[in-house]
Amino acid sequence: MVSPSGPLNGPHELERAVATAESLGWTVQVGPHALARTGYFAGDDAQRGDDLIAAMHDDRVDGIWCLRGGYGAARLLPRVQEALPVMRPKTLIGYSDITALHAAWQRAGLVSFHGPTARSPLSDFSRATLVDVVQRGAAPVWQASEALVVHGGEATGRLAGGNLALIASLCGTPWACHFDDAIVVLEDINEASYRIDRMLTQLRLADAFRGCRALAVGHFTDCPDSTDDGSRSIVAIIEELAAALQVPTLMGIPVGHIDEQWTLPLGARATLNADARTLQLHRLST
């Protein structure tokens, strides 16, 4: 367990994270700086990077479960890039700011898991999907019965994406996300609708969506539609993107800053059936 981004709120969050992992039958090794704090980081770049790189290099470690998101993972990417080619492939779990690390894993051709951070209380729903995908290697067909069908159809591709703000921030870097042959997963928090519009426009102008197969849009939590200048709904913004791309699009799947969330194997293949509101994972080859 490492804190590559923001700090924990105290030892109680680390204790809860360890208890959760142990309840899954996992043996836990905690990074030495997991409880560090430097401003809005969980320790300085060297401390956070040392913990992450040590876990990547340690062959006794099968998986890296990030304790929380926040901000800071992107600052570690140059060191991660050096470590990935010599790392024995291992599980990476987290979301939000951890999208930066997911981008590095995908760039190296590895599968990583967009799922709950370790510090968060794990609901029965989130626990079941985490166990299914990470521990059992299952290939379930999940139903998002409350999701909105924005654009119908069915498509198969590799799962890619994550937090929209992080994806946009990686434009122009070696870790920029490109969505050729991808089912693009998007979620965010605390962004006004015009910012969501701006980030999606940035990605479109960067041609990131070229070859995109489908959009699997999660939750945009605490993202208001209105500002002093007027309002525009996030649904309308996603509808515009789906119309421009002409790909199957489902909005409101259980992904994002919510208690009940799927664990998605980014880099693995899946099939989205927007009309049926289903996402079928394909079994991993390793």
N, C-alpha and C positions, 0 to 999 in steps of 0.2 A: 504494500500500500504506500503510495507516494502522493505528495501534494505539489503538482507541477504548476499550479495557478494561484488561486486565492487562498487565504489562510482559513483554518478552522476557527470556530467560535469558542473552542476550549477542549480540554481532555475528554469531556463527556462525549463529544462527537466521534473522537477516535475510538473510545471504548465501545461505543455503539457499532461502529464500522467493523471492528475486530470481532465483536460478538455475532454480527450478521454473517461474516465470512465463515466463522467457525461453525455456525449453524448449518452451513452448506457443506460442511465436511472438509473445509480448506484449512491448511496450515498457514498461518499468517506471519509474514515478516514485514515490519514497519520501517519505512525510511527514517534515518536518524533525524531529519529535519521536518518531519511531518507536522509538528506543532509550532514550527518557527513562524515568525511574522516580521516582515519588513514593509512598512506601509501597507499597500493593498496586495502584497505578495506573501506567499507562504515561505518566507525567507528570501534572500537575494538570489539572483540568477545562478550563481555558482552553487549555492546550497540546493536549490530545487533541481538544477541540472545534475549535480552529483548523485542525488538520490535516484533520479530517473535513469541515468546512464548505468549506475551500479546494478539496478534491477534488470536492465536490458542485457548486461554482460554476464550476469550470474546464471549459470546453467541450472542451478537448483530452483530457480524461479520459473514457474510455468505460465504465470499471468501477472499482469500489472493492473490493479484496480485503483483508479484515481479517486482520491478522497473527496474532491469537490471541483467545481469549475471556477468561475470568477474571471480572472484575467492573468495572463503571464505565460501560457504554454507556448505561444508563438515565438517568444524570446529565446526559447531553448532549441528551436528547429535546426540551427547550424550544427549543434552538438549531436542532436538526434540523427541527422543525416550521416554523420561520420560513423555512428554506432550501428545503424541499421544493417549495412552490408555484412557485418560479422556477427550479428545477433542470431542465435537460434530462434526461429519463429516462435512467438509466444503471444498469448491473449492480451489485448488491451481493452479495458472497459471504462466508459465514461461518456459524457456528452457536454453540450454547451461549449465552454472554452476548450475542451478536450478535442473539439473538431480540428484544431490545428495539428494535434498529434495523429488523429485519424488520417488527415491528408498526407502526412509523412508515411504512415503505414501503407496507404493505398499506392503512393508513389513508388514504394518498394515492392509492390505486387503482393502485399500481405492483407489478410482479412483482419479487421478489428471490429469491436462491438460497441455500437451506439446504444448505451443503456444507462441505468441509474449509477450515480456516483456512490461511493461506498458509505459516505457519512449520512446519507438520506435514509429515513425509515423505509423499509422495503415492504410494500403492501403485498397481499397474497397474489394479486394479479401480476404485479411486476416481478415478484419472486418466481412465479410459475414460468413466465416467458424467459427469464434469465436462465433458469435451470434447463428448460427445454433446449435452448439454442446453444448455450455455452457449455453446459455439462454433458448433456445427452447428445448433442449434435443433431437434434431432430430437424425435420423439414416440415413444419406445420403449415396449415392454411389458416390464416387469421382473418376474422370477420370484423370490419369496422362499421357496424350497423348504423351508427349515428353520423358517419362521415357524409359530406356533401359531394355528390357527383357533379363535378365542374365540367368535365368533358369525358364522354363515354369511350369505351373501347378497352382492349386488352393489349398488354405489351410485356415482353420479357427483356431483362437487362440486368446489369450489375447494380447493386445498391451503392449509392454514393451521396455525399453531401453532409448535412448536419445543421449546425447553427448558421443562419443566414449571415449575421454580422461577421462571423469568423471567416466564412467562405468569401465574402466580399473583401475583407481585409487582406486576404492572401493574393488577390489579383496583382499581377506584376511581379510576383515573387516566384522562386523555383517550385514552390508548393501550391501554386494556383490550381484550383479545381477545374477540370475539364470533363464534361459530362457526355462524351461520345459513348453510345451503347449503354446508357445509364438510366435507371429509375432514380430520379433525384429526390432525396429526402430533405425537407426544409422545416425549420422551426425557429422561434425566437422569443425574446422576452424584453419588456420595457423599451419598446421602440414604437414611436408614433407611426401611423400608417404611411405618412409621406416618406419616412426613412426606409420603410419596407420597400416602397415604390422605388426610391433612389438606389437602394442596393440591388434590387432585381434589374433595374435599368443598367446599372454599372456592369453586371454580369452579362446582360444581353449585348451591350456595346463591346465587351471583351470577347464576345463570341463563345462564351463558356457553355452555352446550351446547344451548340452544334451537335447533332447526332443524338440528342436526348430522346429516350424512348417513352418516358412517362414521368409524371410528377406525383409524388406521394407526400402531401403537405400535412404536417402535424399541427400543433397548436401554437398560436401567437399570443402568449400570455401577457396580460397587462399591456396590450398594444392598442392605445386609443385611436379611434377613427378621426377624431376632431382636433383641430388646432384653432387659434384665433383667426387664421386665414380661411377656414372652411373645413369641410370634411370629405373623406372618401374612404369607403370601407375596404378592409383587407380582402374581403371576398371579391370585390370588384377588381382589385389589383391582380389577384390570382386568376380570375376569369380572363383578364386581358392577356396575361402571360400564356395561359393555356390556349387561347385563341390564336396567339401569334405562333406558338410552337405546333399546334394541332396534334397534341399527344393526349392519351388518356390521363385524366387528372382527378385525383381524389383529395379532398381537403377535410382535415379534422381527424386524421388517424391518431391513435394514442401514442404520440411521440412528442417530446418537448418538456417544458418545465411544468410538469403535471405529476401527480402521485401515481397514476395508473399508466404505465408505459411499456411498450414493447421493447425488447432488446433486438436490435437489427444488426446482422453481420455485414457491415460495409465491405465492399469488395467481392461479396458472394452474389450469386445470381438469384433472381426472384421473378415472379410474374404478378403483375398488378392487373386485376380485373375491376375497372372502375364501376362498371354497371352492377356487378355483384358485390361491390365494396369489399373485395378480398385481396389479401397479399399472401401469395404462396412462396415460401422460401424453398430454395433448391438445396439438396443435401450437399454439404461441403465435401470436397474430394479428399481432404486430409483431416 
